[in-house]
Amino acid sequence: MGVLLMLMTIGGLIVAAVLLMISIATKNVWLRNFVFGGVAVWFVFYFVMLFGFSATINEKNLALNEPKEFCGFYLDCHMHTAVTDVRKTKTIGNKTANGEFYIVKVKVFSDARAATIGLITVDAHVVDGAGQKYDRDMTAESKLPTQPDFEKRISPVESFEKEIVFDLPDNISNPRLDIREGYGIDQAIEAILVDDEDSILHKRNYFSLERSAQTAAVQ
């Protein structure tokens, strides 16, 4: 629905611009007022839909192997991620955690029929029960075997898994992984895309980590 409303808005603005130029050229005051009135009514409707959907959506915690899809401003939602394993350890190689390392294995896959596609500019971080954000520990990740990039392009029959690491406090409450994608223009468009996870005030779909975590030694 969000993409359809956005396309209708863009198409409507193009038609409105043409009608406005005609009203100016013909000095037709009624047509000019009609254009401005129609545009105003549409934008009121659009933003009611935007904030209305965001207000009614509940935050969701995804379980192990439960996929999350990525759509953005495009006409497809083919790229997916899922957390397939979570391990906790105090050390990785010769590096010791300030709290405890969470090694999160993320599967990336596509259900496109033919296209070779990939995620774009991925941001993965952990959020706790109080809303505190924790970034990846890139130094600890470097101690793991070589990992593929999140942005690796894959065909419909392909998938890959990538391990990422977070140094989280021992007493952390309700740690959840948030994965986002996109860069500047994508994020700006998605912020006003109705019922998109990245739209204004929209609740997030998180991957629950604590219920999935297993304690393991990592050399």
N, C-alpha and C positions, 0 to 999 in steps of 0.2 A: 504493500500500500504506500509506503513512504516514497519509493522511487516513482510510482505512478503520480502521486500528488506533486512531487518535485517537477516531473516532466510536464504536467498540466500547468504548473505555475510558470515555467519557462516559456511554454507555448503561448499561454495567456498573455504574458508580458510582451512577447513579440507582436501578437495581434493588437494589443493595447497601444504599442508604440506606433504601429501603422495607422490605426484609427486616430490617434492623437495628431499625427502629422497631417492627416486628411482634414481634421477639424480646424487645424491652424491655417492650412492652405485655403479652405473654403470659408473660414471665419464662422464656423458652425459652433456656437456656444453650447447648445444642447448636447451635441456629440462629445464635446470636450468634457462637460460635466458628467456625462454618462460614463466616459472612460475612467475618469478619476474616481467616481463613485464605485464603479465595478471593481477596480483594482483595490480600493480600500476595503470593500466587503470581502473580497477573496482573501486578503492578507489577514483580516480579523479571523475568518474561518480557519485559515491555515495554522495560525499560531494557537488558536483554541485546540485544534487537533494535536499540534506538537506538544503542548504542555499537558493536555488531557491524557494522551497516551503515556507520557513519562510519569504522570502522577498515579496512574493505575497499575503500572508494572511493578512487581515485587522482585527484590533481589533474589538470585538463585545460586545455590551452591551445587556444583556438578561433582558427581561421584567419580571414582576410578573408572576409566575407560568410557566415560560419558562425553560425547563430542560437543564442541562448541563451533558454530559456523561463523564465517566472516563474509559480510556482504558489502558494506560501504555504499558508494554512490553508483554502483554498477548493477547491471541487470542479472547478476548471478550471485549465488551464495555457495560456491563450489569448494572453497578452501575450508578445512576443518583442523582443529587441534584437539587432542585428548591427553590427559595425564594417565600414563599406564603404570607408573611405579613411583613410590616415594621412599627414600632411605634416609635414615638419620645416622650421623657419625660424628665423633669428636675431632677426628683427624682425617685429612686427605693428603697422602704423601707425607711431606714434612711440615705441612701447615696445620696448625691447631686453631679450632674455632674459638671465638670469644664466648659464644654460647654453644650452639650446636649446628653443624652443617645439615641442611636439608638438600639432598640430591634428588632433583625432580626430573623424571624421564617424560618427555613430551613427544607424542606422536603427531606428525603433520601429514595430512593426506587430502586428496582431492576426489570429488565425485563428478568432475566434468566428463563429458562424453568423448571429447577429442582434444581440447586445447591443453597445451603445456603452460601451466601458470604457477604462481607462487605467492607467498605472503609478501607484504611490503613494509619495510622499516618497522620491525617488531619491537615492542616494548614489553618485557615480562618482569613483573615485580610482585612481591608479596605484601598483602595488607592484613593487619591483625584485627582483633575484635574492637579495638579502640580507634581504628582508622589509620594507625601508623603505617607508613610505607617503608619497605625494605628492598633495596636494589640487589641485583645479582652480585656475587663475589667473583669477579672475573679472575682474580689471582688463584683462588681455589679451583675454579673451572679449568684453568690451564694445567692443573695437575692430573686431570682426567685424560683418557685417550682422546685423540683428535675428534672433534664433533662437527657435524655439518652445520652450515649457516641456516638460520630460521628462514631466510629469504630464498633458499634453494628452490629452483623451479622444477616441477614434477609433472609427469603425464598422469592420466586418469588411473593407470594401473600401478603407479608408484606410490610409495610412502617412505618416510624415514623417521627415525627417533633421535632425539637430541637430549642430552643431559645438561641441566643447568643447576647452579649451586647458589644457595642462600645461607648466610651466617645469621641465624635467628636466636634470640634470647632463650634461655632455658625455660623461663616461665611464660613464654608467649601464649596468648589466648587466641584461639580460633584462627590460625594462619591460613590464608587463602591466596592462591595464585591468580593474578589478573594478567591476561595476555591481550594486548591491543596491537593494532597495526595501522599503518598509514602515516603520511607526512603532512606538512602544512595545509595544502589545498584540500586534501582528502578530509582532514580533521575539521576544517572550516565548513565544508559542505555537510559532513555527517552530523555536525552540531545542530543543524536545522533540518535534518531529515527525519520525518515522522516515524516513530517506532524503531529507530536505529539505536543500538546499544550505546553508541557514542553521542547521541543527541542530548540536548540540554536537559539536565535533571533526571535522565533515564537511569534506572538501576542497572547494576552490573551483573554479569554471569561469571562467578568465580569458580575455580577448582579448589575443592576442599583438600587440605594437605594433612591435617592432624589425624583424621580417621584412616588415612591411607598409609601412614608412615610406618616403616619397619626399621629397627635398629640393626646396623650392619657395619662391619669394619671395612674400610677402603684403604688399600695400599697406595 
